[in-house]
Amino acid sequence: VVGSSEGGGFIWTPEGGAVALPIPVGFETVDPAAINQSGTVVGSVKTGDRSASFMWTSDAGMQVLGAKRQSAAVSVNNLGQILANTKKKFDRTVAVLARDDDSLTKLFPLIRGGRTIGIDLNDTGAVAVECFYSSSTPCIWTKADGMKSITGGAGYPTAIDNFGQIVGYNES
């Protein structure tokens, strides 16, 4: 279990109980978002209006990822791939997948000028994405097929399973 409390971010295990995640130098808070079966924790570290993604493991400790850009890691799969959201020019958000070969894949929207928000990542590397144009549209990104809309209307994806099934909600 990972979470946040008034004392900051923590990881909880049945063997060790709650243990505080360290706050890196230059940051004020740690906000964990996800943990995989190996115990790798990802999330964001923040100070003022600056945010950066992080990865923490019991072996390697705290590692700040992409400290020079605004980002927040939101998911990590059991292959160690990390899904994060970064702020680009004109305040547009673009989802980024850090792959197991240390490459970065930007998950660009279907329409130029849109934006994407990565929601969840499964163990095949497929990503549930919220695509924005004039409204929010649930999308799926895979390495083989790229970005695709999964409905004909507005909606918000909330999770993806290892079969590629996406669950979410709409406003109607």
N, C-alpha and C positions, 0 to 999 in steps of 0.2 A: 504494500500500500504506500502511495505517496500522497502528499497533501501539503497544505499551508495552514499555519496557525499564527497567532500574534507573535510568536517567537521566530517565525520564518518557515522555510520549507523543511520537510522531513521525509524520511523513509522509515516505514514500520515493518518489522518482521516478527513472526512469532518467537523466534529465538532471541532477538536483541531488543525488542520493543521499539519505541520511537527514537530515532537518531537524527539530530539536526544536520541538514545539508550545509556545507560551508558556503559563506558568501565571499565571492572573489574580490580581490582588491579593486577598488574603483567603482564598486556597485553597492547598493543599499539593501536590496531584497532578492530573494530566490523564490521563484514561483514554479514548482514542478508541475508537469502536465501529464506525463505518462511514464510507465515502466514496462519493460518486457520480461520474458521468462528468465533471462540471464541476470536480471537486476540492474540493467542499464536504465538510468533515469534521464529524461529530457524535459526541458521547459525553458523559461527565460529568467535572466537576471536583469535587474533594472536599477537605474539611478536617475532621478529627475525625469526628463522626457526621453531618456535613452534606454533602449532595450536590446539585449543580445540573447541569442540561443545558447543553451549549455547542454553538456552531456556529463553525467557523473557515473562512475563505476567504483566499486569498492577497491579495485586494484589500481586504477589510474587516477582516481579522485575527480575533482571538478575541472572541466575543460570548457572555456568560453569559445563558442564557435561564431565566426563572422562578426567579431566585435566592432568592426568599422561600419556596419550597416545596421539599421533597425530590423530586428528579427525576433521571432518567438517560435521555438520548436513546440510542436503540438502532439507528435506521435512518434513512436519507435517500434519497429517490428522485431521479430525474433531473429532476423538476419542482421540486425544492427543498422538498417537503413533508417534515416531520420527525416521526418516531414516537418518543414518549417514554413512560416509565412514571413516575407520580407516586404518592406516598404520601398517602392521605386519612385521614379520621378512623378511629379504631379500628385503625390500622395496615393498612388495606385498600389494595391497589394498584389503580390504574385507569390503563389505557392512554389516551394523549392523542395526537391527530393534529393537528399544526400545519399548516394548509392554506396553499396558495399565496396566498390572499387575506388572510392574517394572522389568520384565525379559528382558534379552538381547538375541536376536537370531542372530547368525552369518550366513550370507547368502553365504555359501561357493560355489566355482565354481564347475562345473560339472566334471572337470578333475583336478586331483591333480597337484599342481604347477601353476595353473591358478590364476586369480584374478577376483574380481567383483567390480563394481562401481555402487552403488545405484543411480538411476536417479530420480524416483518419486514414491510416495506412495498414494494409494487410500483409501477410507473410509472403504473398506472391509479388509484392511491390505495387499492387493496384491501389489507387488513391481515390477516396471520396472527396469531391471538390465542390465548393459553392462558387458557381460562376456568376458574375455580376455584369449586367448590361443595363437595361432599364429596370430590371427586377432580378431577383435571385433565382437561379436555375440550378437544380442538382446535376452534377456531372460526374463522370468517372474518367480517370486517366490511367492508361496502361502503357507500358513500354512498346508493346506491339501495335496498338491502335491509336495512341495519343489521346487527346481530349475529346470526349463525346458527351452530349446532353443525354440524360436518361429519362426525361419526361417531356411532355409537350407543353408544360406550364411551369408556373412558379413553384418554388419549394426550397426546403432546407435539408440537406443531408446531415445525419448525425453520427453515423458509424458505418463501417464496411466489415464484412466477415471474410474468412479465407476462401469462400466460394465466389466472392465478388458481389454478394448481395448487399445492397445499400438500404438502410432504414433512415427515415427522416419524417418530416411533416410539411404541411403547407398551411397557408393562412385561411383557406376557405372551409 
